[in-house]
Amino acid sequence: MITKSKMTAELENILPKKNILSAVEECYVYSQDGTNDIESDVIPDVVVFPETVEEVQSIMRFANAHKIPVVARGAGTNLVGACITSRGGIVINFTKMDNILEINKTNMTVRVQAGVVVGKLQEKVSEMGLFFPPDPSNLKVSTIGGAIAQSAGGPKTFKYGTTKDYVLGLKVVLADGTLMETGTNTIKNATGYHLEQLFIGSEGTLGIVVEAVLKLIPKPETTQVVMAYFNSVDEATNSVTSMIDKNIYPSTIDFMNKNTLQTVEKFYPCGLLTNKEAALIIEVDGFKISMETQIMRLETVLRLSGATDIIIANTSEEQEKIWTGRRASFGATAKLSPDVVTNDMIVPRENISKLVSGISEICDRHGLVVSIVGHIGDGNIHPQIALDLNNENEVKNYENVKKEFYDLTLRLGGTLSAEHGIGLEKKEYFARAVDSVALEYMKKMKQMFDPDNILNPDKIFDVEG
Ligand SMILES: Cc1cc2nc3c(=O)[nH]c(=O)nc-3n(C[C@H](O)[C@H](O)[C@H](O)COP(=O)(O)OP(=O)(O)OC[C@H]3O[C@@H](n4cnc5c(N)ncnc54)[C@H](O)[C@@H]3O)c2cc1C
């Protein structure tokens, strides 16, 4: 195995010194990510900040020659330990490859480097009347490379889908440094295998994405936000079915349970009704001329479904106030205990009510405080649990809770992750969630793309080596 100092010296032949970190205290920062409940004391040997595709290729050729583990990294905000450097090695940080290379209005496509921040991309295309809908809540910092590798979603999935629905083509540096272009920059493509889709959700285990061509859609002319309160969780969840029955398709249907309303209001008062069992935040968009009708029909369905209080946000300030309450839920829950952890399960929409009540029951039984939020229109729930990760008993309870969450989710026909990924966090349960033949072929693919298991080893599932 090559020594750290030799590794650093070799990398200095590929990149300028200013783009290499090797001091332990600097590299330590890159051994962790946004995940709270996984700790690793394995620190990467070197962190590099390439500025060109050729540099990434050279780094991979070097890593491949010496069998050095490589972890690609965007903003490091994933919540499943997908960037944790479990075997040390090299971290390739993409923050210096953050250029939007081309926005093509006629083709309605955008070509970006992997390190482009999702929020910046949204802003830039929006200036041209275009829209890139995938919107992870932390889009102001997370990168498109991370979104592709984690198959990220966000509140707007109900109407617009997730990152996977917008990737037309990719440039990927393979484990041996070869550059592969897959997909096209056309809106349709029936020319062979869609290899670009393979890299979506692959968490940097099959190749390093350096560039992406993404589909854009027309920006909706206007957006309106409605908040509805209910006296029962069932009424709130059933209202989603009623909306679909009545052909009402908002862009977002988000959920907060009573504990979330109370916790947010306690720490970030914003006028939430804390005596209600559930609230929905519903965003509708479209032409200005259609808004009044859309809102009227939505209000009728909500009232018939049992909504007791309906707030229609008419100004952008009012809209922002509603969303601030929802976005504050993680931070507010974090104030209840020294730590907070979150999860991400999804079930078919028809089973959402059973998932929400099951999560409450499981947490109550194990004595853990939970704020339940989620993109309920998608069947996707994020239980946010306040606990003390230094308290052995609570950690043990959380381990049991997680297992029961996944048992319940799978029983309800759902799966382990909707948008956060598997990483280290869920790999123990992965084999239960995917078909055994599919898993066998995933392992074969990993072996084919990365025969020496140097690309983000230990994530999603274990392979030999
Ligand atoms: C407060 C908060 C809110 C969040 N809200 C949401 C949400 O609403 N929806 C959602 O889907 N997620 C959400 N997340 C999770 C996270 O933001 C997403 O997973 C995000 O897409 C990660 O982007 P990143 O740039 O931080 O990637 P990183 O965490 O840096 O990396 C994630 C994975 O991608 C790989 N990777 C990164 N760049 C590349 C590349 N160029 N090539 C190959 N692999 C690469 C890494 O190796 C790792 O496996 C949230 C996280 C936080 C902390």
The ligand as a Gaussian input file, in Angstrom:
#p B3LYP/6-31G(d) Opt

LIG

0 1
 C      -31.261000      19.628000       6.034000
 C      -31.278000      18.607000       4.932000
 C      -32.413000      18.495000       4.131000
 C      -32.442000      17.541000       3.112000
 N      -33.567000      17.472000       2.329000
 C      -33.602000      16.568000       1.328000
 C      -34.763000      16.491000       0.484000
 O      -35.733000      17.212000       0.638000
 N      -34.752000      15.584000      -0.511000
 C      -33.673000      14.769000      -0.735000
 O      -33.711000      13.981000      -1.665000
 N      -32.570000      14.814000       0.055000
 C      -32.521000      15.693000       1.070000
 N      -31.412000      15.750000       1.868000
 C      -30.302000      14.816000       1.635000
 C      -29.205000      15.397000       0.714000
 O      -29.338000      16.735000       0.621000
 C      -29.240000      14.818000      -0.654000
 O      -28.883000      13.461000      -0.569000
 C      -28.301000      15.583000      -1.611000
 O      -28.641000      15.287000      -2.906000
 C      -26.849000      15.320000      -1.376000
 O      -26.087000      16.227000      -2.169000
 P      -24.598000      16.561000      -1.769000
 O      -24.023000      17.451000      -2.795000
 O      -24.523000      17.028000      -0.380000
 O      -23.964000      15.098000      -1.912000
 P      -22.932000      14.398000      -0.945000
 O      -23.543000      14.188000       0.389000
 O      -21.644000      15.087000      -0.996000
 O      -22.802000      12.992000      -1.670000
 C      -23.872000      12.102000      -1.717000
 C      -23.468000      10.850000      -2.474000
 O      -23.199000      11.192000      -3.806000
 C      -21.894000      10.785000      -4.182000
 N      -21.404000      11.801000      -5.093000
 C      -21.298000      13.132000      -4.888000
 N      -20.841000      13.734000      -5.984000
 C      -20.643000      12.760000      -6.912000
 C      -20.162000      12.744000      -8.245000
 N      -19.789000      13.856000      -8.853000
 N      -20.106000      11.553000      -8.888000
 C      -20.485000      10.404000      -8.278000
 N      -20.931000      10.368000      -7.015000
 C      -21.013000      11.530000      -6.346000
 C      -21.131000      10.683000      -2.883000
 O      -20.028000       9.782000      -2.989000
 C      -22.205000      10.165000      -1.959000
 O      -22.334000       8.779000      -2.134000
 C      -31.334000      16.695000       2.902000
 C      -30.191000      16.820000       3.697000
 C      -30.158000      17.770000       4.714000
 C      -28.925000      17.877000       5.540000

